[in-house]
Structure formats: C-alpha cells, structure tokens
Amino acid sequence: MMDGRRKQKKRKDQKDGTPSIWQRIYDVMSTVNKVQALISSVAVFIIMALISADVVGRFVFNRPVMGTYELGQMFMVCMVFFGLSYTQMIGGNVTVDTFTRKLNPRMSAALSIFANIVGLVIFGLMTHSSGHLAWIALKNKRTVQGLLGMPLYPSKFVVTIGTATLTLYFLIKLVSEINVFMAKKKGINE
C-alpha cells in the first residue's frame, strides 16, 4: 500500500517518468526546511514558556529563572534562522508584485533569475562569514556574557545552517527559473 502512494506522488519531470536530480534535491530541501520550521516553532514555544516562568517566578515567588535572558537569545537565533528557508519556500516573505504580475512568463522568469542570483550571493557570503565566526567561537571557547556562561558557538552554527539552507534553496530556484526561461516550461514546485 505504501508503494502505491509513493507512485502516486512521483513527479514526472523527465521523459522516462523519473524525477530529475533537481526535483529530488528540492524534495530533500523541502523536508529539511519543514524540520527547521518545526524547530523554529518549538523555539518560539520555549521562549514563551521561559519568559512566562521568569515573570511568575519574579513576581509571585520573588525568584526569577536564572539565565532567561541568555537562553532567550539563543532560542531567538533558532527561531529566526531556522525559519528563513521555509518562509522563502512557501512564499511567505513580503513581495511587491504590482508591475511583475503583468509580465509575460519569460520576462518574469528573467526577473526571478536576477533575484535568485542576488539572494544566492548575499546569503552565500553570510553563510561563509557566519561559518568562519562559528569556527572561531568554537576554537576560542567563547561564551555568552551572563550568569550561565553558555558557549557561543551553538547559536553561531545555527546561523550558518540557516543561511546555508537558504543559499541552497536560492540555487535550486535559480536552476528552476533558468529552465523556465530557456525551455518555457514550469519550474520546480509551481
């Protein structure tokens, strides 16, 4: 029964009916993005619970939760950077399409190619820089200033992972838009 479902979901991107390598990569990226979005959602819940516990502890028991500020910062990084690629994948970022929605599909694909190249370059550089800073924080055993003295490198690696998945997503979309532009066919997941 499971094989029947898989066959129904199989996309026919090539003439022989098998998905293209880019479609398989996109499917894997989609799963990774969903897992990161789930982690991001859990981070929001943890921040909310932590701050609530701190407020109750501070005003009811006169004993605040130690490290709320430091833990909140670290989970905030998870919330933002693990949600980046998923938000881009589902089209959740703000776009202004007043002029672009009237363009023909080929011109729209050309504009999208440009936008994906810009995103690829910017987030590629961010990935490189944040990875370098994460490695330095790990090597030098840097800690967050505060009561707990937590290591700084985990949150820096979260930034690197989040920007790396967004960079890979821009690359996949770039290939898809180039296919649309060159062959006048539908792109990945459209």
RAQUIZI-V850586 format. One record per residue. N is the residue number from 1. PSI is psi in degrees with one decimal (999 if undefined). D_LAST is the distance of its C-alpha to the last C-alpha in whole Angstrom. Layout:
N;PSI;D_LAST
N;PSI;D_LAST
//
This chain:
1;-38.5;28
2;-38.0;25
3;-35.1;25
4;-39.4;24
5;-41.2;21
6;-39.5;20
7;-33.9;20
8;-35.6;18
9;-13.2;15
10;129.7;15
11;143.6;12
12;89.4;13
13;-24.2;12
14;168.7;16
15;-31.3;19
16;1.9;21
17;-3.4;18
18;147.3;18
19;146.8;15
20;165.5;15
21;-36.3;17
22;-34.8;14
23;-39.0;12
24;-41.8;15
25;-41.4;15
26;-41.8;12
27;-41.5;13
28;-43.9;16
29;-38.2;15
30;-42.7;14
31;-44.4;17
32;-43.1;19
33;-38.8;17
34;-38.8;18
35;-43.2;21
36;-37.6;22
37;-36.7;21
38;-44.3;23
39;-40.8;26
40;-41.9;25
41;-41.1;26
42;-38.7;29
43;-39.2;30
44;-44.8;30
45;-43.0;32
46;-42.6;34
47;-45.8;35
48;-45.6;36
49;-40.5;38
50;-45.5;40
51;-39.0;40
52;-44.4;42
53;-37.8;44
54;-43.4;45
55;-46.0;46
56;-44.7;48
57;-38.9;50
58;-44.5;51
59;-23.7;52
60;-47.1;53
61;-3.0;54
62;30.7;55
63;95.7;53
64;159.0;50
65;123.7;47
66;135.8;48
67;11.3;45
68;-43.4;43
69;-47.7;42
70;-45.3;41
71;-38.3;39
72;-40.6;37
73;-44.6;36
74;-40.9;35
75;-27.7;33
76;-38.8;32
77;-44.3;30
78;-44.4;29
79;-45.8;27
80;-53.8;26
81;-25.5;25
82;-12.7;23
83;-9.5;21
84;-56.3;20
85;-39.1;17
86;-41.8;16
87;-41.1;16
88;-39.4;14
89;-41.0;11
90;0.9;11
91;31.1;11
92;-9.0;15
93;152.6;17
94;129.6;18
95;149.5;17
96;111.2;19
97;31.2;17
98;-43.4;20
99;-33.7;20
100;-24.8;17
101;-14.7;15
102;-2.0;18
103;155.2;17
104;161.8;16
105;-35.2;12
106;-43.0;14
107;-38.1;16
108;-39.8;14
109;-38.9;12
110;-42.4;16
111;-39.7;16
112;-35.7;13
113;-46.8;15
114;-46.3;18
115;-40.1;17
116;-33.2;16
117;-44.1;19
118;-47.1;21
119;-41.1;19
120;-44.7;20
121;-48.7;24
122;-49.6;24
123;-23.3;23
124;-43.6;24
125;-39.5;28
126;-39.7;28
127;-46.2;27
128;-48.2;30
129;-44.9;32
130;-33.9;32
131;-41.3;32
132;-44.5;35
133;-35.0;37
134;-41.4;36
135;-41.3;38
136;-42.6;41
137;-38.2;41
138;-46.4;41
139;-39.7;43
140;0.4;46
141;46.9;45
142;146.9;44
143;160.8;44
144;136.8;43
145;131.5;46
146;-168.5;47
147;-36.5;49
148;-25.0;47
149;41.5;47
150;149.8;43
151;146.9;42
152;-25.6;40
153;-31.3;38
154;-42.5;35
155;-32.2;34
156;-35.7;33
157;-31.1;32
158;-42.2;29
159;-43.9;28
160;-45.5;28
161;-43.8;26
162;-45.0;24
163;-31.6;23
164;-41.5;23
165;-35.1;20
166;-38.1;18
167;-44.8;19
168;-37.5;18
169;-42.2;14
170;-37.9;15
171;-45.2;16
172;-45.1;13
173;-34.0;11
174;-47.2;13
175;-41.8;13
176;-44.9;10
177;-33.1;11
178;-39.9;14
179;-41.0;12
180;-44.4;11
181;-43.5;14
182;-41.3;16
183;-2.0;15
184;45.2;13
185;170.8;10
186;146.3;6
187;-173.1;6
188;132.7;6
189;41.1;4
190;999;0
//
